[in-house]
Amino acid sequence: MEIGRVIGSVWATKKDENLRGQKLVVLKILQDKYKEKDDIVVATDIIGAGVDDLVLVSRGTGARHATGNENAPVDMAVIGIVDSIEINENVNGGNV
């Protein structure tokens, strides 16, 4: 799992039938507690996260399982909303 921040949404009028009814969000994955990676990614949001929410993200088969549809062409899914992050700064240099 990874932690990301929701920065937007994606709307697609034409998409795979197995994505019908699935909300898609745009994320930036956290590099550490205070810094995000430059890349943006798209994930299925099964919990209803909003812009600026910190979220738990699952990738690969785990993401597909989370959607409840094994045929969905999903590689990433938002599976939780993060309330807070506590990191012992003396362990691993504080990296998430």
URDA-V305984 format. One line per field, one symbol per residue. ss: DSSP state (H for helix, E for strand, L for the rest). Layout:
# URDA-V305984
ss: ???
This chain:
# URDA-V305984
ss: LEEEEEEEEELLLLLLHHHLLLEEEEEEEEEELLEELLLLEEEEELLLLLLLLEEEEEELHHHHHHHLLLLLLLLEEEEEELLLLLLLLLLHHHEL
